[in-house]
Amino acid sequence: MGKTLHPGPIKKTKKWDTSLWVSPVPFGITKVKPRHIIDSAKVAWKNKDNLNYAKNIILKGVCDGCALGVGGLQDQTLTGPHVCTTRFNVLRLNTAPPIEPKILHQDINELRKLDSSELRELGRIPYPMIRRKGENKFTRISWDEAMGTIADKMKKLDPKQYAFYLTSRGITNESYYVAAKTARYLETNNIDNASRICHSPSKSALKRSVGVGASTCNYQDWLGTDVLVFWGSVASNASPVSTKYMMEAKKRGTKIIVINPYKEPAMENYWVPSVPESALFGTKLADDFYEVNIGGDIALMHGVMKHWFDMEEAVEGSAVNHEFVREHVNNYEELRDNVQNQSWEEIVQSSGISKDRIIELSNMLAQSKNGVMVWALGLTMHKHATDNISQVANLALLRGWLGSKYNGLMPLRGHSSVQGSGEMGADPFSLPGGDYDEVNTERIEKVWDFELPKWPGDSVGVTIENAMLPEDNEKKLKLYYMSGGNFLETMPDPDFVKDALENLDIRVHQDIILNTSTLLDAKEAVVVLPAKTRYEQDGGGLSTSTERMIYFSPEIEGNRNRIAEARSEWKIYIDLAKRVKPENAHLIDFKSGQEIRNEIAVANPQYDGVQYLKKAGDVYQYGGAWLCEGGVCPTPDGRGNLISMDIPDNNAKAGEFKLLMRRGKQFNSMVYGDTDAFNHMGRYSVLMSENDAYKQGLEEGEAVVLYNKNGVFQGFVQHADIRDGNVGVHFPEGNYLVEKGIYENFVEMPDYVTDIKVEKADHFNANKDRQYYERPIPDLEDNPN
């Protein structure tokens, strides 16, 4: 049976539906909501010195924001223009002028007074720089001196003592691929990327459950499916264009269910700026919310299945798709027995959802012929994240929601082309086209014509820890080469991260802009390299969307603020490789982006076809419209696997709360506003249920301290519709509360879930000297709301 191909964009429903309106008052004037028109005008003003180039990026480029895959103003889901403020907000990274020399070369302590948002506003890195030990200013150097400094150090080190990292900042598949090849050419497996911090458990879970490591369906499958379930995902915030798909799905009769500890306002009501009806009157998105405890998703799903199996005992076929299970699924009896052994008491306690509500959800899913399961960081940033997602797959497999129209499993990727990073081999556990196993290693060695290192590389969190190992340890990290990224604002325990980054001999920051981590010291030198953006990359570049669409984004001419000395990232990696190991330089030498794409098509057979993508609008989807089409999985026996698991112990101790990390007006860790547009949450607000606040004797707006053995966060109470026993703060401000060195059970991704205590600020500060804390507690006034 041949693979069904994606049909391309379809027309949206034209008829207006008043039942979906949020308010009859135009533009939501009386509501707490984003002001898209005003925000867009501000973006235009900010880019006024380079407005024509900004316009061409929007009209010709593939979005370097979220991973929905908008090329120009179009995508492959719906016809009509797509615009969003997330894309507009990152626009200035591509149009900004260089930082003025008098600012760039001032005393480093003056630059350190700026936060990352203020550093971003300074402009782009104009040329290579270095700051050696004891120096208090950056010094301009040539590319030759910069690359020579890095290469000379690498030659002296064991390959286990240096590492590479690539962020999600608009990096193309070509750069991921060349970085992955360069790392192995330089004999190290210490290479990682931002996507693994977010979605590596999705890949591990999907591979063991259904044999694939990507979304099995498309956004079009949202449009008309019976039910669309979002697990721990605020898609409207991270990927605003998705609200247009949700609106269309609602018009076609789809029910939208959101499972999240906090009743996110952006998933309840949204004003889609590119749809006149929604821009005027708003759109009701979610039909129902299930406010689960942080970490209680597995228990909730156990409850859903427990009721299904009870239904099956009464009437066979009332909940389980037995035909699909018989033909395509393993371990049915084992899963059923495991689920039935879980008590309702344990299920309710862990999930925080009543038995009646769980049965209500269970019945609704059982009555839905089709369904699409979508999830994001709410499921992945846990120690048991792989089990979280395999449990989602269990639900889908029991219902037969796999490999056909209106059905599927979708990890909602947050950033453009992070789906492609692992598929290009840019992590310690992957190579292009597969895992870092014996068969794939042998295959890639034939493609690359050199031997790959056989020792296991470390993930990003472990490499940071390795910087603090004793000098004589063979894994003591001494050089970190980073393409973008800011570990100070993305990793747990920023104080430890600072110490680790400053304990490196040499730190390389290959980037577009400065951030707070660029300004840290190093034992020998900090080297800064100016990178080109996606839209300046020589020969254009590829990015892979959530739904496996590989888009070509052309090189866009006409940048009035062109950074003359910036270089394409893949070219910088090649230069480095040639300098460290010149004797075999021909093995790593690419002359053009087209040469890289030609080799990608060989190294990763799924990508065979990308070599023909050459102009704006060109796109190729690997795997066809649906992976596991017809229920046939690329597993050894062609069947999906139901995975049995126990309910994890996630209950907070008496007097403690679970910490929810959420995002506001920001893109990843790049903050674009101090106040969340949907709930007026400030950067130091603490979301708490009214019931919990009452029990703690806290008034709204009152100063509070959140603390545990890891750190302290001072903020202000804000009442919110959040599950009792859980509190919410912004990321990355809350990272001080998260413990380092705790990793997901399968893929070494940091665990961002932690328990905290909440106390009135005046009481806490009065007693802080009687207790032990790792860091001094500043006065509350140092953290204004």
N, C-alpha and C positions, 0 to 999 in steps of 0.2 A: 504494500500500500504506500503510495507516494505521500509526501508531506503536504499538508494544506498550507498555502501561502497567505500572508497577510493581505487583505484586500485594499489597503490604503485608506486614506481618510474618508469618512462618511459624513453625510449632511446631518446637522443637528435639527432637533425639533423646533419648528418656527412658532408654533402656537404658545402663547403665554399661559401660564398656569397660576391663577391667583391663590390657589390653596397652598402654594409654596412660598408666598410672599412673607417676609418677616414683619413688614410695617407698610401701611399705605402712605406714610410720610416719605416723600422722595429723598433719596440719597442717605437715608438713615440718620437724618439730622439730630433726632432725639436719642440716638443709640451710641453706645461705646463701640467704635468700629474704626478700621483703618480709613484714612482720608486719601484714597488712591490718587485722586486728581491733584490734590495739593502736593502729595509726596512726589508725584511724577514731575510736577512743575519744579520742585526743588532739585530733582535730579538733573533736569534740563539746564537749570541755572548753574549747577555745579560743573557741568560739562560744557559750559558756554564757550570756552576757549578752544574746544575741539569738537564742536557739535556735529559737523558733517561726518567725521570719522565715527563718532558715537552712533549716528544714524545708520551708517553702513554696517556696523557691527550688529545692530538690531535687525537689519533687513537681510544681511547676507550670512552672518555667522551662526554657528550652532551654539546655543546657550551654554555658557560656562558656569551657570548657577546649578539648579537642581538636575536630577537625572531623568526628567521626563522626556528630554530629547526634542526640544523645539528648534528647528532649523529655520533661520530667518524669523518669520512670524507664523510658520506653519509647523504642524506635526503630522503624525500618521494616524491620529485618532479621529479628530473632527476637522471639518473644513472651517475656514474662517481664521481671522487673526488671533494670536495668543500673545498677551503681554502680562507681565507681573512685576511687582515692585522688587522682588528678590533679584530678578535679572537686572533691573535698573540700578539697584544698590551696588552691585559688584561692577557696574559699568566703568566707574571711575578708576578702577585698577588698571584698565586698559587704555584710558585716555589721558591720564595724569601726566604733567610735565615732570622733569627730574627735580629732585630735592636741591634747593639752593646750597651751594658750597659752604657759605658762611654758617648755615644751620647744620649741615651734614658733618662738618669738621670742627664743631664746637666741642667743649669739654663733655666727655661722655656722661658725666653726672648731670649735666643740664638736659641731655636727651633722656636720661633715665627718669626725669620728672614727668615725662609724657607717658600716657597709657597707649595701648596698641591702636585704639581709634584715633588718637591724636597723631601718632606716628604715621598712620596710614594717610592722614590728611597732608602730610608734608610733601608727598609725591613719590616718584619712583627712584629706585637705586640707579644712579647714572653710570657708574663705572666700577671696576674691581677695586676693592679696598682691603686693608689689613689693619689690625690693631694687635700689636705684639704685647707680651707680658710687660707690665709696668707703664705702658703708654696710656694716656687718657684721651686720645683722639684717634679717629680713623685716618689712615693715610691712603691717598690714591696711589695705586700701583698699576702696572700693565697686566694684560691677560697672561703674558708669558711668565711674569714673576709670580702671579697668583697661582697659576696651574703648576708651575715648577715647585712652589712651596708645598702644595698638597701632594704632588707626585713623589717628591723627595722623601717626605715623611712616610708615605705608604710603602715605599721601597724598604724602609728600615723596620717595618712592622710585620708581625705574623698576620695573615689575613683574618684570623679570629679576632684581631684587635682593632678592626675598623668596621663601620657599618654604614649602610645607606638607608635613607628614608625619603618617601615621596608623599606629599600632601594631596589633598583633593582639589587644589586651587587651579581648575581649568587645565590640568595636565592631560596631554593627549596619549593615545595608545602607543604612538611612536616613541614618546619619551619613556613611558613605562617599559616598553619592550627593550629599548636600548639600555636603559638603566639595569634591567634584569640581566641582560646579556653581559654588560660591563662588569657587574658585581661578580658573576661567575667566571668571567675572563680573568678578573683580578683575584680569583680563588677564594671568594668569601660567599657564604650563604646568609650573612647578616644583612638582609634587605627586607624592608617592610613598607607598608603604605597605610594611608588613612582609612581605607575601606575596611581593613581588618579590625580596627578599633570599633567600628560600627556594626559590620554585618558578617564577620567571619563565621559566627555560629549558624547563620542562615545557610551558608555553603555546606558546612559540615553536616547539619541536620538534614538538609534536602538530599545530599548525596547518599546518606545511609537510608533515608526513607524512600526516595524515589529515583535515586541514581543521577540526579542533575544538580548543578550548583548555581542555578539562576531561576528567574521567574518562569513558570511553566505556561503563562498566559500573557495576554495583552490588555492594555487599558480599554480597548473596545469590548472586552468581555465584561467590563463593569456595566456596560450600557444595555440593560435588559436582563441581566441575571436576576434571579429571585431575591438573593440576599448578598450584600457586600459587607463583610465584617472587617473592621479595623481593630487590630490588636496592638495596643501601645504605640499608636501612630497618630501624630497630629499632622496629617498630610497637608491640610490647609495652610499650616505655618511653614513647613519645610519645603513643600512643593505646591505653591499657590495655584498653578495652572490646573492641578488635579481637581480643584473645586468646580471647574467647568465640566469635567467628566462626571463628577458627582451630581451636578445639577441635571445633566442630560440623563443620567441613570434614573434619577428620581422621576423625571418626566416620562420615562419608559416603564415605570412601575417597580423599580428596584427598592427594596428596603435597605437602609443603611444602619448598621449597628456599630457602636463604638464601645470598646472595652478598654478602660483606662482608669487609674485611680482618681483622676481629676476630670470633672465634666468640662472639657475644654470648650470655651465659648466659640472658638474659631471652627470647631467641628459641628456646632449646633446651628449657627447662623453665619452666613457669609455674603458679602457683596462682591460679585465677580465683575471686575471692571470692564472686561471685553464683551460682556453680554448686556445690552441695554436694559432688559427687564430686571436682571439681577443688580446691575449698577444703581438702578432707581429704587427698587423695593426690597432688595436682599433676597436670599434663598435659604429656606429651612433645609438643612442637610440631613442630620442624623434623626432617625426615627426613635431610637432608644439608646440609652447609655447604661452600661453596667460598670459601676465604680468599684473595681476589684482592688484588693490590697496589693501593694507593691510586692511582686514575687508570688502572688496568689493565682496566677493564670493557669498553672498546671492543675491545681485543685479545682478551679472552675470548670476546666475541660473534663476532668474526671467526673464531675457532677453531671455535665451534659451527657457523657457517654453512659454513666450509670443509669440515668433515666431512659436512655435509648435501649439499653439491654433489658430493663424492666418492661419497656413497651414491647420488645421482641418476645418476651416470655408470654405476654398476653396475646399479641397478634404478630406472627412472623411477617417481616417485610414492612412493618409500620415505621421503622426508623433506619434500618440498615439496608443498603443496596446489595442484597445477597448475590445477585448475578455478577455485579462488578467485583465483589470480594472473592467469589469462587474463581473467577477467571484471571484476576489480576493482583491479588493481595495475599501475603503470607501472615501467619501468626494470629489469626482471628481468635481462636479459642484461648490462646495464652493471654491476649489483651483483655478479652472479656472477663476471664477469671481474675486477672489482676485488678481491673476496675471494680468488679463486684466485691472485692475484699476491702475496698476503701470505704470507711464509714461516712455517713452523711454528716456526722458531728465534726469529723476532721475536715471534710470538704468545706463546710460552711465556715469553720474557724479560720482556715488558711486563706480562703478566697475573700472572706468578708461579705459574701453575697448570700442572701437567705435561700433556703431550699426552694421555696415557692418561686422566687425569681429565676433560679437556675432551671427549674422545670419549665418555666415560661420560655426561656431562651432555647432549651432543648426541644420543646415542641415546635417552636417556630422554625428551627433549623431542620427538623425532621420533615416538616411539611414543605420545605423548599426543594424543588426539583434540581435547581442549579445554585451554585454559590462560588464566590471568589473570596479567598482569605488573604488579607493584606496585613503586613506587620512592619514595625520599624524598631527603634531603639528601646521602646518599652519592653520588648521581649528579649532583645539581644544583649543588653548591658547587665547581665546577671551571671553569677557563677554557674547556674544551671541553664544557660541560654540555649544550648543545643537541644536539651530535652524540651524546653519551652516550644521550640519550633517543630520538633518531631511530634509533639502532642497536637499541634495545629494540623500537621500532615495526617495524623491519626484520624481526626475528625473528617478531613476531606476524603480520605481513602474509604472510610466506612460509608460515606454518602455517594462515592463515585464521582466526586468533583475534581476530576483530573483528565487532561488530555482532550478536551472538547470545548466547543463554544460555550461561553458564559460560565466556565468552570476553571479553577486553577488556584495555585499557590504563588503569592507575589511578595517577596521582600522588597519593600519600597525604598530604593536607594536614594540617599539624600543629596549626592553631588554628582556633577556631570562626569561620566566615564569611570567612576570608581568600580563599576561592574567590570570594566576592561582591565583593571590593574592586576588582579589575580590571574586573569586569562592571558595576560602577557608575561606572567611569571614573576611579578615584582613583590613576592613575599617569600618567607623562608620555607614554606611548605608546598610551593607550587613551581611549576615550569610552564612555559607556553603549551597550552593544549592538555594539561593534566596535572596530577599530583607529582610531588618530588619522590617518585618511587623508582624501582629498578628498571621497569619497562620503559617508562617515560624518559628517564635519565639516558638510557641507551639510545633512544630515538633522537633526543635533542643533541646528544654528542655527535651524532652523524650529521645533523643539520648545521651545527655550529663548528664542527671540525676541531674541537678541543675538549679535553677531559674536564668534567665538572667536579667540584669539591664534593666529597662523600660524607663529610661531617654535617650534622644538623645545625642549621642556623638558628638564631634566637629572634623572637618577636620584639617589637619596639619597646614594650615595657621592661623586658628582661635585659635588653641591651643598655637601657638607661641605668638599670641597677648594676650592670657589669662595669660601668664607669667608676664605681666605688670599690671594686675589688682590689686586693693588694697588688702592688706593682709586679710581683713575680708570678701572678696567676696567668696562665696562658690565654684566658678569656677576658683579661683586663682590657676594657675598651679604652682606646687612646685617641681615636679620631672618629668623629661623626660627620657624615656628609649628608646634609639635609636639603632637599628641594622643597622649599616652603615649610609650612608647619610651625607651630609654637607649642612645644611640650609644656611650657609654663601654664598654658591656658587650656590644655586638653587632657592632661594626665592627672591621676590622683596625686595628692600630697605635693603641691607646687614647691614647698620649701626644700624637700628632698630632691626634686627635679632640678632646682637651681643649683644645689650643691653638686649634683652629678654632672650637669653640663659644664660647670666651672672646673670640674676635676679632670676634664679631658685635656689632652695635650693640644690638639687642634680641633676646632669646630668650623665647619664650612656651612655657610648659609647661601644657597643658590636661590634667589628669590626676586620678586618684583618690587617689594616694599620692605621697610624695616618693621620689626615687631619687638616686643619686650625681650624676647630670648636672644635676639641678635646683639643686644647691648651687654650681655653677660660677659664676664671675664673668661679666659682660658689659661691654662698653664704655660702655653707657648704662644699661640696666636689664634685670633678669630679672622677668618677669611670670608669676605662677602663678594658674591658674584652676581651681576645683573642678568636676569633671565628675560627672554622675550615672552610675551603673552601667547596664548593660543592663536590669536588672530594675526600675530606677526610671524608665527613659526614658518620657517623656510619650507615651501612646498605644501603648506596646509597640513591638516591633521585630522585624525579620527577620534571619535568618542562613542562609547557604548552606553545606551540608555538602560533604564530598568527593564524594559521589555525586549532586551537583546537586539535593539536596532543600532546598527553601527553607522553613524553619520559622518559625512565628510564636511569639514569646515575649511573654506579656502583661506589662503593668505589674503588679508585685506589691506590694500594700499591707502595712502593718504593720511597717515597719522602726523598731525602738525606738531605733536609733542614727542616725536620719535626719539627713543633712547639710542643714540648712535652706537654705543659700545655694548648694548645688550645682545646676547646670543641665544639661539634656539637651544632648548635644554638638551635635546639629543646630541647636538653638536658638541656641547661641553663634555658630556660623558665620553664621547669618542676621543676627544682631545686628551682627557685624563687617562684613558686606557692605553693610548699610544705612548704616553710619557712614562707610565709605570712599567709597561712591558712592550717596548718598541720592537722586540725581535719577532713578534707575531702580529704586528699591527694590521696586516691585511685581513686578519680574521674578524676584526671588529670594525672595519672601515665601511661606512655608508656615505655615499656621495649625495644622496637626495632622500626626501621623504618617500618618493616612489620606490626606491630600492628597499627601504624599511618595510613598506607595505607588501612588497613582493615576497619578502622573507617571512613576514607574519603569516601570510597565507599558507606557507609551507609548514612553519613551526607549529601553528595552531590550525589544524584542518577545519575546525568549525568556522574559521575566518576566511576560508578559501572563497574568494569573491571580492574581498576588500581591495584587492589590487586594481580593480576596475573603477573604484570610486575616485573621481578626479575633479569634480566641479560642485559648486553649491547646489544643494538639493539632492545629491546622490546619497542613497541609503541602502543598506543591506541588512536583513534580519537573519541571524543564524538559527538553525533548528526549525524553521517554519513557524506558523502561527502558534502552535502549541507543542511544547515538549511533552514527552510521554503520550503522544497522540494515540487515541483509541485505548488508553490505559496501559500500553506497552512501555515499560520503563527500561532505560539502559543499565539495568542491574544484571548480574550474572545469569539469573533465571528469567529476566524480563518482567519481574513482578515487583510491586511495591511492598514495603515492609512496615507492618505495624510494630511500633516500639513500645514495650511495656516499661513503666517507670513508677516510682513511688512519689508521693507528695513531698516536696522538699520542706525542710524545717525553716520556715521564713518568719515565724512569729517573733515580734519584738518582745523584749523583756518588759516586765511591769515597769511603768513609768517612762518608757522609751517610745520613740516614734520611728517609722521608716521614712527615709529621705527620698523625695522625688526630685530629680533634676530635670528642669524644663528650660525651653528656649523662649526668648521673647522676640524683640525686633532685631534679629541677627541672622547671619549666615554662618553656620558652624560656630566658631568662637569669635567671629568678627561682628562686633556689636554696632548697630546702626541707629540705635535710639535708646534712651534711658527708660522709656515707658512702653510697656506692651500695649499695642493698639486695641486688643480685644478685652482686656480686663483691668487696664490701668495699673498693672503690676510694675513697681519700680525694681531697680536692680538689686535692692536689698529688702524687698518685701518677702514675707514668709507666709505662704498660703496655708491656711489652717481652717478646719471646719468650725463653725460657730459652737458646736457641741464641745469639741476639744478645747477651744479657747475658754469657754465657760468653766470647764472642769479645772483648767489651769489658772483661773482667775485673771484672764487676760482680756483687755479691751481692744477693739480694733484700733490700729495705729500705735499701740503701745510698743515700746522698745523691748526686744527679747534677745536672748543669746541661745544659739543652737551649739551644742558642744558634744564631743566624745573624746576618746583617747587620741584621736588623730588631729583634731584641730577645733577651731572656734569660728562661728559666723555670727555677726551681730546685725540685726535687722529689725523690722517692724511688722507686727501682726496685720494680716489682711484676710478677712473672712472670705471663704471660698467654698464652692460645692465640691469638696474633696472627701474621700473616704476617711472616716474617723481612724485615728492611729497613724495617719500619713501626713506629712507636711511637704510643701514644695518650695524650692528656691531656684534661682537662675543658675544655669551653667554659663561660664566657668566659675562664677563667684563661690559656688558651694563646693568646689573641688578640695578645699582645705579639710573638709570633713571625711573625705574618702581615703581609705587605707591603701597604701601602695603594696605591691607584691601579692595581691589576691587576684587570681586569674580564673577565667572560664575553664570548666573541666576538660574541654577537648582542644581548644584552639589558642590558649594563652592570651585571650583578650582580657583587658582589665575589667574587674567587677566594680561597677559604680554604685552598687546598692550598699547602704550602710544604716546602722541604727544610731539615733541621736537623742539627746535629752534637750528639753526646752525649759528655759527659766527666765523669769523677769530680769531685765538687764540690771536694774538697780540692786536686786538681791544677789545676782551673780557677781557683779563687780565688788559688792561689799564683802563677799566671801572668797574671792578668787585666790587671795594670798594663802588661804588655809588648805588649798588643794593644789595638786600638781598638774601643770599643763606644759606641753612641750615648747610653747612659744608665748611671749608676753601678750597680754590682752590690751589692745589700744582702747582709748576712750571711744564711746559710741559716736561722738561727734566726728570722728575720723572717717566714718562710713555714712555719709548723709544719704537719705533716700532720694 
